[in-house]
Amino acid sequence: MKSRIRIVSIVVLALLGAMAPSVAADPPSFDEEWVQSAPATVGLIGINTQASVQAMTYSSYLLSLRGTTSKVDFAGTCSSLSDPNCLTWDRLQFRSDLQPCSLTIPSDCFNGLIVKDSNGKEIPSTLVADAIAPLKQSYTGSPDKNLPTGGAPLIFSIPGAAHSGGDLYMVKPDLVGALEKGQDKFKVIKLEAVIVPVKKVAGDTGLLQISDTATDYATIDMIAGDGREKGTMTCDFFKDGKTCFVTQAFPVGITFGMKLRLSQSVYGWLHGRLRNPDVSVAPNPIVKDGVDLTIISEPMRVPVLFGWTQSANAPAGVLARYSGVPRLGTVYGAPGKAADRNGPLSEISMLHEQLDASESSLAEVRDWLDVLGDKATVEPYNWSVQTMVGGSSEEINKCTKDSKALAGIVSTNATMYSPGAPAFNKESQSLDYKVVAPHFAHNGDVFLGTYDLLMSSQVARCIYNFSKAPISATISIVSSDGNTRVATTSINEKNGFLHLGAYGFEFSSPTIKVTLKQEPVKEVIAPVRNSAKRTITCLLGKTTKKITALKPVCPKGYKLKK
């Protein structure tokens, strides 16, 4: 089952004066509060690589869809499985913002926030009750059906980790899943978790929520664009109808993490925006096959590539991605004229956004780097992790396909990266990972890359057919011109995971190569001992006694016969 994001925004153009803040005097959260601009005319195509905003766009929902893969007849949200909307369906899908663990929600729940200063000392945090207005699409789960309860995002106050907009943080650990016809229980498709510093701004800002309009869905296995209640749509961040929660920059030197109690094991690979991550997996004491997952990490800055170009003059590689239909992205139309997303590009402007990690996305970002000058638009902070959807190479897959445990986490601050686990290169015997990002930050400085690979020690040994002896590794950064660059590297093994890191390398599109080694175990040869027994004759008067042993000795009173 595959889900696709469908953005259905049709916007009438207005000629807006583009005013960019001076990069020499960026306010503290300039990168985080940046919002993309609309095109000034039709006939443009654009790109926005900003990290997926799904987690911040949607809160919890339980959605009932009726129809087929070619036509949706009904769409409606439910307060529980007993809601009339959920009594008949062809497909149910959910997103659950996990709620704090309690007697009523013992599993599939949030089990604690972790905040530490630069010395590793824990910083206290307080859950702020009712910080978010009640959301219409929250729902009650059903543990028997593997359906987690879905409520509002969690807001914490952390005075010891204050940021430029206050001390509030939004914590959103989300599970996404579905129930298909013929199935008895919901299947979790994705884990997606974010931690975001936020500033509260009051006002009538409307409400972001999943659409419950059937015409917004082309198929029952599609996640549709957001639906909005009436209000002044001035907020481009998370909104609850009364308050806008504007993203802010993380304070420097603070590490964040979360504990999740899950009813199903997390297996395969995770990827995210995590610097120097630490992970631990323990049995869930409540549910037999569940796990307690803990992830701790520093946030990182990720460069965003955004801009427009005339479609008539666009390079062939860029233009080719808009030739197929249906065209995915946001479509902008001219004043007084309906915007046809699949019509002539000269009559509309199209923005390609929410790019998922894939080989085609890697190529697309490379092409746009040439168009936009190999320079980032902004570099906002991120702390996020989610399930990896892309496939693995044959060698890695054979070592993980039958495992019900977490294989590893791949994390980088690159704008775009490979869609799966690192690929095993048979020729070089290395684990290769492709990344791409602008060479320069928005202020003109060289943007330096980070890469963290957290791999199950068991998986690593399986790939290389290693023994349980210690493993060593080398990490090299090979640029697109074939030259090997120098980077700071870190290698250690902890809690059953091998952690390899590379920091301070330059973009635009290098390949990171990790090679694991293990010294052959030296055979210890014990000295050969003479194991032959010998016999002696002992005399006591006329009595004779023979003694046979490795080291024979005459009994007391006897003398050795010579």
ROZA-853782 format. One record per atom (N, C-alpha, C, O): residue in one letter; x, y, z negated. Coordinates in steps of 0.2 Angstrom, whole numbers, plus 5000, padded with zeros to 4 digits. Layout:
# ROZA-853782
aXYZ...
//
This chain:
# ROZA-853782
m500449945000m500050005000m500450065000m500950074996k500350115005k500750175005k500250235004k499750235006s500550285000s500150344999s500550405002s501150405002r500150445005r500550505008r500250565006r499650575004i500650615005i500450685003i500150725009i500450725014r499550745008r499250785014r499050855011r498650865007i499450905014i499350975012i498851005018i499051005024v498351025015v497851055020v497651125018v497051145017s498151165018s498051235017s498051275024s498551275028i497551315025i497451355031i497451425029i496951445026v497951465031v498051525028v498051575034v498351565039v497651635033v497651685038v498251735037v498351755031l498651745042l499251785041l499151855039l498651895041a499551885035a499551955034a500251975035a500751935033l500452035037l501052055038l501352085031l501152135029l501852045029l502052055022l502752085023l503152055026g502952135019g503652155018g504052115014g503852095008a504552085017a504952035013a505452075009a505952105011m505352065002m505852104998m506152054994m505852014989a506852044994a507251994991a507552024985a507852074986p507551994979p507952024974p508652024975p508951984979s509052074973s509752074974s510052014970s509952004964v510451974974v510851924971v511351934966v511551894962a511552004966a512052024961a511752034955a512152034950a511052034954a510752054948a510152004947a509652034945d510251944948d509651904948d509451894940d509851894936p508751904939p508551894932p508651824930p508751774934p508551804923p508751744921p508451684924p508751634925s507751694926s507451634929s507251654936s506651634939f507651684940f507551704947f507451644951f506951644955d507851594950d507851534954d507151494953d506851464957e507051494947e506451454945e505751484946e505251454948e505751554946e505151584948e505051604955e504551634957w505551584959w505551594966w504951564969w504751504968v504551594974v503951564978v504051574985v504251634987q503951524989q504051534996q503651584999q503051604997s503851615005s503451675008s503151645014s503351595017a502551675016a502151655022a502551685028a502951735028p502451655034p502751675040p502451745042p501851755040a502851785046a502551855048a502151855054a501851905056t502151795058t501851795064t501751715065t501951675062v501351705071v501351635073v501951615078v502351655079g501951555080g502551535084g503151515080g503651505083l503051505073l503651485069l503651415066l503051395065i504151385065i504151325061i504651335056i505151375056g504551305050g504951315044g505051255040g504751195041i505451255035i505651205030i505651225023i505951285022n505451185019n505551205011n505751135008n505251095008t506351135006t506551065002t506451064995t506751024991q506151114992q506051124985q505851054982q505351024985a506151034977a505950974974a505250964973a504851004972s504950904974s504250884974s503850914969s504050914963v503350954970v502950994965v502350954963v501950974960q502350884966q501750844964q501650844956q501050854954a502150834952a502150824945a501850884942a501450884937m502050944945m501851004942m501151034945m500851074942t500951004951t500351024954t499750984951t499251014949y499850924950y499250884948y499350864940y499850854938s498750864937s498750834930s498350764931s498350734937s498150734926s497750674926s497150674930s496750724930y497050614933y496350604937y496250524938y496750494938l495650514938l495450444940l494950454946l494450484945l495150434952l494850444958l494550384961l494850334962s493850394963s493550334966s493450354973s493150414975l493550314978l493550324985l493150264988l493250204986r492650284992r492250234996r492350255003r492250305006g492450195007g492550205014g493050155017g493050095015t493350175022t493850125025t494550165026t494650225024t494950135030t495650165031t495550215037t496050245038s494950225040s494950265045s494350325043s494350375047k493950315038k493450365036k493250355029k493150295026v493250415025v493050415018v492350445018v492250495020d491950405015d491250425014d491150465007d490650505007f491550445002f491350474996f492050484992f492450434992a492150534988a492650544984a492450574978a492050624978g492550554972g492350574966g492850554960g493050504960t492850604955t493250584949t492850554944t492250564943c493150524939c492850484934c493150504927c493750514926s492650504922s492950514915s493150444912s493450444907s492950384915s493150324913s492950274918s492550294923l493050214917l492850164922l492050144922l491850124926s491750174916s491050164916s490650224919s490050224919d491050274921d490750334924d490350304930d490650264934p489750334932p489450314938p489850324944p489750274949n490250364945n490650374951n491150314952n491350294957c491350284946c491750224946c491450154946c491750104946l490750154947l490450094946l490450054953l490449994953t490450094958t490550064965t491150104969t491150164968w491550064972w492150094975w492450044980w492349984980d492850074984d493250034989d494050034987d494449994988r494150094983r494850094980r494850144974r494550204975l495150134969l495250174963l495950194963l496450154964q496150254962q496850274961q496850324955q496350354953f497450324951f497450364945f498150404945f498650374948r498150454942r498750484939r498650504932r498150534930s499150474928s499050484920s499650524918s500250504918d499450584915d499950614911d499950584904d499450584900l500450544902l500450504896l500350544890l500650594889q499950514885q499850554879q500250524874q500450464874p500250554868p500650534862p500450464860p499850454860c500850424858c500750354856c500350364849c500450404845s499850324848s499350324842s499050254841s499150214845l498650254836l498250194835l497750174841l497650124842t497450234843t497050224849t497350214856t497050194860i497950244856i498350234862i499050204860i499550234860p499050134859p499650104857p500250094862p500850084860s500050094868s500550084874s500350124880s499850154880d500750124885d500750174890d500650244887d500150274889c501150264884c501050324880c501750354879c502250324880f501750414877f502350454876f502550444869f502150454864n503250424868n503450404861n503950454858n504250434853g504050504861g504550554857g504950594862g505150574867l505050654860l505450704864l506150704860l506250704854i506650704865i507350714862i507750774864i507750784870v507950814860v508350874861v508950884857v508950874851k509550894860k510150894857k510550954859k510550974865d510950984855d511451034856d512051004859d512150944860s512551054861s513151034864s513550984860s514050954862n513450984853n513850944849n513450874847n513650834843g512850864851g512550804850g512050804844g511750754842k511950864840k511550874835k510850874837k510650914842e510350844834e509650844836e509350914835e509450934829i508950934839i508551004838i507850984837i507550954841p507551004832p506850994831p506351024836p506451074839s505750984837s505251014842s504550994839s504550954835t504151044841t503451034838t502951034844t502951074848l502450984844l501950974849l501451024848l501151034842v501251074853v500851124852v500151094854v500051094860a499651084849a499051064851a498651114854a498651174853d498251094859d497751134863d498051194866d497751244867a498751184868a499051234872a498751244879a498851304882i498551194881i498251194888i497451184887i497251144883a497051224891a496351224890a496151154893a496451124897p495551124890p495351064892p495251054900p494951104903l495451004902l495450994910l494950944912l494850894908k494550964917k493950924918k494050854921k493650804920q494650834923q494850774926q495250724922q495450674924s495350744915s495550694910s495150634910s494550644911y495350584908y494950524907y495250474902y495750474900t494750424900t494950374895t495150314899t494750284903g495650284897g495950224900g495650154898g495150154894s495950104901s495650034899s496249994899s496449964904p496549974893p497149934892p497049864896p497549834898d496449834895d496349774898d496449774906d496549724909k496349834909k496349834916k497049874918k497149884924n497549874913n498149914914n498049984917n498450014920l497550014914l497350084916l497550134910l497150124905p498050174910p498250214905p497750274904p497550294909t497750294898t497350354897t497650414900t498250424899g497350464903g497650524906g497350584903g496750594903g497750624900g497550684897g497950744900g498250744906a498050804896a498350864899a499150854898a499350814894p499550884901p500250884900p500350904893p499950944890l500950884890l501150904883l501550964883l502050974887i501351014878i501751074877i502151074871i501751064866f502751084871f503151074864f503451144863f503651184868s503551164857s503951224855s504551204852s504651164848i505151234855i505851214853i506151274852i506551294856p506151304846p506451364844p507251364845p507551414846g507551304843g508251294844g508451294851g509051284852a508051294856a508251284863a507851344867a507551324872a507851404864a507451454867a507751474874a508351464875h507251494879h507451514885h507251584887h506951614882s507351614893s507151684894s506451694893s506251754893g505951644894g505251654893g504951634887g504351634886g505351624882g505151594875g505451534873g506051524874d505051484870d505351424868d504851364869d504851314866l504351374874l503951324876l504151274882l504551304886y504051214881y504251164887y503651124888y503251104884m503551114895m503051064897m503350994898m503850994902v503050944895v503350874896v502750834900v502250824897k502950804905k502450774909k502750704911k503050694917p502650654907p502850584910p502150554913p501650544910d502250544919d501650524923d501750454926d502250434928l501150414926l501150354929l500550354935l500050384934v500750334941v500350334946v500150264949v500650224949g499550254950g499350184952g498650174955g498350224956a498450114957a497850104960a497550034959a497949994957l496950024961l496649964960l496249954967l495849994969e496449894970e496249884977e495649834976e495549794971k495249824981k494749774982k495049704981k495549694984g494749664977g494949594976g495449584970g495649534968q495749644968q496149644962q495849654955q495249684955d496049624950d495749624944d496049684939d495649714935k496649704940k496949754936k497349804940k497549784946f497449864938f497749914941f498549904942f498749864937k498749924947k499549914948k499849984948k499650024951v500349984944v500750044943v501150054949v501650014951i501150104953i501550114959i502150154958i502650144961k502050204953k502650254952k502650274945k502150294942l503250284942l503350324936l503650384938l504150384942e503450444936e503750514938e503650554931e503150564929a504250574929a504250614923a504750674924a505250674927v504450734921v504850794921v504750834915v504350824911i505350874913i505350914908i505450984910i505950994914v505051034909v505151104912v505051154907v504551154903p505551204906p505351264902p504851304905p504851314911v504351334901v503851364904v503651434900v503851434894k503451484903k503151544900k502451544902k502151544907k502051564896k501351574897k501151644899k501351694897v500751644905v500451704907v499751704908v499451664911a499351744904a498651734903a498351774910a498651814913g497751744911g497351774917g496951724920g497051664920d496451754924d496051704928d496451684934d496451714939t496751624934t497151594939t496951544943t497251514947g496251524942g496051464945g496251404942g496551404937l496151344945l496251274942l496551234948l496151224953l497051204947l497351154951l497151084949l497251064943q496851044954q496650974952q496550934959q496550964964i496450874958i496450824964i495750844967i495250854964s495750844974s495150854977s494650794976s494750744976d493950814976d493450774975d492950784981d492350764981t493250804987t492850814993t493050764998t493650755000a492550725000a492750665005a493050685011a493550655014t492950745014t493250765020t493950785020t494350795025d494250795013d494950805012d495350745013d495950745013y495050685014y495350625014y495250595021y494650575023a495750575024a495750545031a495650465030a495450435035t495950445024t495950365023t495850355016t496050405012i495650295014i495550285007i496250275003i496250264997d496750265007d497450255004d497850315004d498450305004m497550375005m497850435005m497750474999m497150484996i498250514996i498150564991i498050624994i498550654998a497550664993a497350724997a497650784993a497850774988g497650834997g497850904994g497450924988g496850894986d497650974985d497250994979d496651034980d496551064986g496151024975g495551064976g495551124971g495851114965r495251174972r495251234967r494651254965r494151264970e494551274959e493851304957e493951384959e494551404960k493451414959k493451494960k493851524955k493851514949g494251574957g494651614953g495151654957g495151644963t495551694954t496051734957t496651694958t496951674952m496851674964m497351624964m498051664964m498451664969t498251684959t498851724958t499451684956t499951704956c499251624953c499751584950c500051524955c499651484957d500651524956d500951474960d501251414956d501651374959f501051414950f501351354945f500751324942f500251324944f500951284937f500351244934f499851294931f500051344927k499251274932k498651324929k498151284926k497951224929d497851304921d497251264918d496651304918d496151284915g496551354922g495951394923g495951464919g495651504920k496451464914k496451524909k497151544909k497351604908t497651504910t498351514909t498751494914t498651434917c499251524916c499751504921c500451484917c500651534913f500651424918f501351404915f501851414920f501951374924v502251474920v502751484925v503451454923v503651454917t503751424928t504351384927t504951434925t504951484928q505351414920q505951454918q506551414918q506551354919a507151444917a507751414918a507951384911a507751404906f508251324911f508451284905f509051324902f509451364905p509051324895p509651354892p510251314893p510251254894v510851344893v511451304894v511651264888v511551284882g511951204889g512251164884g511751124880g511951094875i511151114882i510651074879i510451014883i510351014889t510450954880t510250894883t509550874881t509350884875f509150854886f508450834884f508350764886f508650734890g507850734883g507650664885g506950644882g506650684878m506650584884m506050564882m506050494881m506450454884k505550464876k505450394875k504750384877k504250414876l504750324881l504050304884l503950234882l504450194882r503350214880r503150154878r502650124883r502150144884l502950074887l502550054893l502349984893l502649944890s501749974896s501449904895s501749854901s501649794900q502049884906q502349844911q503149864911q503349924910s503549814913s504249824913s504449864919s504149864924v504949914918v505149954923v505749914926v506249904923y505649894933y506149864936y506349894943y505949934945g506849874946g507049904952g507549974950g507849964945w507450024954w507850084954w507450144952w506950154955l507750184948l507450254947l507950304951l508550294951h507750364953h508150414955h507950484952h507350484950g508350534952g508150594949g508650644949g509150644952r508450694945r508850754944r509150754937r508850794933l509650714936l509850704929l510650704929l510950674933r510950744925r511650754925r511950714919r511650724913n512350664920n512650624915n512050584911n512050594905p511650544914p511150514911p511350454906p511850424908d510950444901d511050394897d510350354896d509850394895v510350294897v509650254897v509750194893v510250164892s509150174890s509150114886s508450084887s507950124887v508450014887v507749984888v507749934882v508149884882a507149934879a507049884873a506349854874a505949884877p506249794871p505549764871p505049814868p505149844863n504449814871n503949844868n503649804862n503449744864p503649824856p503349784851p502649774851p502349734847i502249814855i501549804855i501249754861i500849714860v501649764867v501449724872v501949674874v502549694875k501849614875k502349564876k502849574882k503449574881d502549594888d502949604894d503149684895d503449694900g502949724890g503149794891g503849814888g504149764886v504049874889v504649894887v504649964884v504150004885d505149984880d505250044877d505750074881d506350054881l505650134885l506150164889l506350224887l505950274885t507050234886t507250304884t507750324889t508250294891i507650394891i508150424896i508350494893i507850534891i508950504893i509250564890i509750594895i510150554898s509650664896s510150684901s510150764901s509750794898e510650794904e510750864905e510350884911e510350844916p509950944911p509650964918p510250984923p510750994921m510050994929m510451014934m510151064939m509551064940r510551104942r510351144947r510351114954r510851074956v509851124958v509751084964v509651144970v509151184969p510051144975p509951194980p509251184984p509151134987v508951234985v508351234990v508451264996v508751324997l508251235002l508351265008l507651285011l507251245012f507551345012f506951375015f507051425020f507551465020g506651425025g506651475030g506251455037g505951405037w506251505041w505851505047w506251515053w506751545053t506051485059t506351505065t505851495071t505351465070q505951535076q505551535082q505451455085q506051435087s504851435085s504851365088s505151355095s505351305097a505051415099a505251415106a505951415107a506251385112n506351435102n507051435102n507351385097n508051385097a507051345094a507251295089a507751245092a507551225098p508251225089p508651165092p508151105093p507651095089a508351065097a507951005099a507850955093a507350935092g508350945089g508250905083g507750925078g507450895075v507750995077v507251025073v506551025076v506051005073l506451045082l505851045086l505550975086l504950965086a505950925087a505650855088a505250835082a504750795084r505350855076r504950835071r504250865070r503850845066y504150905075y503450945075y503050915082y502550935083s503350875085s503050855092s502550805091s502050795095g502650755086g502150705084g501550735081g501550785078v500950695081v500350715078v500150645074v500250595076p499750655068p499650725065p500250755062p500650725059r500250825063r500850865060r500750865052r500150895050l501150845048l501150855041l501450915039l501950935041g501150955034g501451015031g500851065031g500251055031t501051125029t500551185029t500551215035t501051235038v499951235038v499851265044v499551335043v499151345039y499851385046y499651455046y499351475053y499651465058g498751505052g498451535059g498451605059g498551645054a498351625065a498251705067a497651725064a497151695063p497551795062p496951825060p496351815065p496451825071g495851795062g495251785066g495151725070g494751715074k495651675070k495751615074k495851555070k496251555066a495451505071a495551445067a496251415069a496451415074a496551385063a497251355064a497151285065a496851245061d497351255071d497351185073d498051165072d498551175076r498151125067r498851095065r499151055071r499751045072n498751025075n498950985081n498951025088n499050985093g498751085087g498751125093g499451155096g499951135093p499451195101p500051225103p500451255097p500151295093l501051245097l501551275092l501551355093l501751395088s501451375099s501451445100s500851485096s500851545096e500351445094e499751485092e499651475084e499251495081i500151435081i500151425074i500851435071i501351435075s500951435065s501551425061s501551365057s501051355053m502051325057m502051255053m502651255048m503151265050l502451235042l502951235037l503051155034l502551135032h503651125036h503751055033h503951065026h504551095025e503651025022e503851035015e503750965011e503450915014q503950965005q503850905001q504150845004q503850795005l504750855006l505150795010l505350745005l505650755000d505150685007d505450625003d506050605005d506250615011a506450575001a507150545003a507050495008a506650445007s507350505014s507350455019s507950475024s508250525024e508050425029e508550445034e508350495038e508850535040s507750505040s507550555044s507550625041s507750675044s507450625034s507450685030s508150705030s508350765030l508650665029l509350675029l509550715035l509950765035a509350685041a509550715047a509150785048a509450825051e508550785046e508150855046e508550905043e508650965045v508750895037v509050945033v509750965036v509951025036r510150915039r510750935042r510650975048r510951025049d510050965052d509951015057d509751085055d509951135058w509351085050w509151155047w509751195044w509751255044l510251155042l510851195039l511151235044l511351285043d511151205050d511451245056d511051305057d511351365059v510351295057v509951355059v509951405053v509951465055l509951385047l509951435041l510651455038l510651485033g511151435042g511751465040g512151425034g512551455031d511951365033d512251325028d512251355021d512751345017k511751395019k511651425013k511051415010k510551415013a511051405003a510451394999a510051454998a510251514999t509351444997t508951504996t508951514989t508951574987v508851464984v508851474977v509151404975v509151354978e509351404968e509551344965e509251334958e509551344953p508651314958p508251304952p508551244948p508751194950y508451254941y508551194937y508051144937y507451154939n508251074937n507751024937n507950974931n508550964930w507450944928w507550884924w506950834926w506450844924s507150784930s506550744933s506850674935s507450664936v506450624934v506550554936v505950524939v505450534936q506050474943q505450444946q505650374949q506250364951t505250334950t505350264954t505550274961t505350324964m506050234963m506350244969m505950194974m505850134972v505750224980v505250184984v505650154990v505450104993g506250184992g506650164998g506950094996g506950074991g507050055002g507349985001g508049985000g508450045000s508349924998s509049914996s509349875002s509049845006s510049875002s510449835006s510349765004s510149744999e510449715009e510349645007e510749625001e510449584997e511349645001e511749624995e511549644988e511549604983i511249704988i510949734982i510249704981i510149684975n509849694986n509249664985n509249594982n508849574978k509749554984k509749484982k509949484974k509749434971c510249534972c510349534965c509849574960c509949574954t509349594964t508849634960t508149604961t507649624957k508049574967k507349554969k506949514964k506349524963d507249464960d506949424956d506949454948d506749414944s507349504948s507349534941s506749574939s506549614943k506549574933k506049614930k506349664925k506049694921a506949684926a507349734922a507549794927a507549784933l507749844923l507949904927l508649894930l509049874926a508649904936a509349894940a509749954939a510349944939g509550014939g509950064938g509550134940g509050134942i509950184939i509750254941i510250294945i510850284944v510050324951v510450364955v510250434954v509650444955s510750474953s510550544952s511050594955s511650584955t510850644959t511250694962t510950764962t510350764962n511350814963n511050884964n511050904971n510950954973a511150854976a511050864983a510350884985a509850854981t510250924990t509650944992t509250884995t508650874993m509550834998m509250775001m509750715000m510350735000y509550654999y509950604998y509650535001y509150535003s510050485000s509850415003s509250395000s509150404994p508750355004p508150345001p508150274997p507550254995g508650244995g508650194991g509250184987g509650234985a509450124984a510050114980a510650124985a510550124991p511250134982p511850134986p511850074990p511750014988a512050084997a512150025001a512849995001a513350025000f512849925001f513449895000f513749895007f513549865012n514449915008n514749915014n515249855014n515749855010k515049805018k515449745018k516249755020k516649725018e516349805025e516949815027e517449845022e517949825021s517149895019s517649935013s517449905006s517849925002q516949855006q516749824999q516649884994q516749884988s516249934997s516049994993s515350004992s514949974997l515050034987l514350054987l514350124989l514550174986d514050134995d514050204999d513350234998d512850204998y513350304997y512850344996y512850405000y513350444999k512350425004k512450485008k512050545005k511450535002v512350605005v511950665002v512050715007v512550715011v511650765006v511750825011v511450885007v510950885003a511750945007a511551005004a511951065007a512451055010p511651125006p512051185009p512751185006p512851175000h513251215010h513951225007h513951275002h514351274998f513551325003f513551384999f512851394995f512351384997a512951424989a512451444985a512151514988a512451544992h511551534985h511251594988h511651654987h511551704991n512151654982n512551714981n513151714984n513651754984g513251654989g513851654993g514451604990g514951594993d514351584983d514851544980d514751474983d514251454986v515351434983v515351364986v514951324980v515051334974f514451284983f514051244978f514351184978f514551144982l514451164971l514851094970l514351044968l513851054964g514450984971g514050924970g514150884964g514750884961t513650844961t513750804956t513350734958t512850734962y513650674956y513350614957y513450564951y513950564949d512850544949d512850494944d512550424946d511950424948l512950374945l512650304946l512650264940l513150244937l512050254937l511950204932l511750144934l511150134936m512150084934m511950024936m512049974931m512549964927s511549924931s511549874926s512149834927s512349814933s512549814922s513149784922s513049714926s513449684929q512449684924q512349614927q512249624935q512449574938v511949674937v511849684944v512549694948v512649664953a512949734945a513549754947a514049694948a514349684953r513949644943r514349584943r514149534948r514449504951c513449544949c513149494954c513349514961c513549474965i513349584963i513549604969i514249584971i514349564977y514649594967y515349574968y515649504966y516149484966n515149464963n515349404961n515849404955n516349364955f515749454951f516249464945f516049414939f515549394939s516549404935s516449374929s516249424924s516149484925k516249404917k516049454912k516649494910k516549534905a517249484913a517849524911a517649594913a517249614917p518049644909p517949714911p518049734918p518449704922i517649784920i517649814927i517949884927i517849924923s518349894933s518649954934s518349984941s518049944944a518350044942a518050074948a518450134951a518850164947t518450144957t518650204960t518150244964t517650204967i518150304964i517550344967i517950394972i518350434970s517750394978s517950444983s517450474987s516850444988i517550534989i517050584992i517350584999i517850625001v516950555004v517250565011v516750615015v516150595016s517050665018s516650715021s516450695028s516750645030s516050735031s515750715038s516350715043s516250685048d516950745042d517450745046d517950695045d518450685048g517750645040g518150585039g518750605033g519050555031n518850665031n519350675026n519050655019n518450665018t519450635015t519250615008t519450675003t519950705003r518950695000r518950754995r519150734988r518950674986v519350774984v519550764977v518950784973v518650834974a518750744968a518250754963a518450724957a518750684956t518150754951t518250734945t517750674944t517150674946t518050614941t517650554941t517650534934t518050544930s517050494932s516950464925s516750394926s516250384930i517050354922i516850284922i516750254915i517250254912n516250224913n516150184907n515650134907n515150134912e515550094902e515050044902e514750044895e515150044890k514050044894k513750054888k513050034889k512750044894n512850004883n512149974883n511949934889n511349934891g512349894892g512249854897g512249884904g512049854909f512449944904f512449984910f513150014912f513550034907l513350004918l513950034920l513850104923l513450114927h514150154920h514050224922h514650254926h515150254923l514550274932l515050304936l514750374938l514250384941g515250424938g515050494939g515550524944g516150514943a515350564948a515850614952a515550684952a514950694953y516050724950y515850794949y516250844953y516850834953g516050904955g516450954958g516650944965g517150974968f516250904969f516450894976f516050944980f515550974978e516250954987e515951004991e515450974996e515550914998f514951004998f514450985003f514751015010f515151065009s514450995016s513750985017s513550915017s513050905014s513850865020s513550805021s514050745020s514250705024p514350745014p514850685012p514450625011p513850615009t514950565011t514650505009t515050485002t515750495002i514750464997i515050444991i515150374991i514750334992k515850354990k515950284990k516250264983k516750284981v515950214980v516150184974v516350114975v516050074978t516950094973t517250034974t517450004967t517750034963l517149944965l517249914959l517749854960l517849824965k518149854954k518649804954k518749764948k518449794943q518949704948q519049664942q519749634943q519849594947e520149644938e520849604938e520749534937e520349514933p521049484941p520949414940p521149394933p521649414930v520749354930v520949324923v521549284924v521549234927k522049304920k522649264920k522549194916k522249194910e522849144919e522749074916e523249074910e523849074911v523049054904v523449054899v523648974898v523148934897i524248954899i524448894898i524748874891i525348904890a524448834888a524748814881a525348774882a525348734886p525848784877p526448744877p526248664876p525848644872v526548624880v526448554880v526848524873v527448534872r526348494870r526648464863r526748384864r526348354868n527248364861n527348294861n526848254857n526848254851s526348224860s525848194857s525948114856s525548084853a526548094857a526648014856a526748004849a527148034846k526447944847k526547924840k527147884840k527347844845r527547874834r528047834833r527947794826r527647814822t528347734826t528247694820t528947684817t529447674819i528847684810i529447674806i529347624801i528747594800t529847594798t529847534794t530047564787t530647594786c529647544782c529847574775c529947504770c529547454771l530447514766l530547454761l530447474754l530647524752l530147424750l530147434743l530347364740l529947314740g530947354738g531247284736g531247244742g531447254748k530847184742k530747134747k530147154751k529947124756t529747204749t529147224753t529247264759t529647314758t529047254764t529147294771t528447314773t527947284773k528447384775k527847414777k527947454783k528447494783k527547444789k527647484795k527147544795k526547534794i527347604796i526947664796i526947694804i527547704806t526347704807t526347734813t525947794813t525347794811a526247854816a525947914816a526347964820a526847944822l526048024821l526448074825l527048094821l527648104824k526948104814k527548114810k527548064804k527348084799p527748004805p527647954800p528147974794p528647994795v527847954788v528247964782v528147904777v527547884777c528647884774c528647824770c528247844763c528247904761p527847794761p527447814755p527947824749p528547804749k527647844743k528047864737k528347794735k528047744734g529047794734g529347734731g529747694736g530147664735y529447704743y529747664748y530347704751y530347764751k530847664754k531347694758k531347684765k531147624767l531547724769l531547714776l532147664778l532647674776k531947614782k532447564784k532747594790k532447614795k533447594790k533847624795k534047574800k534447584805
//
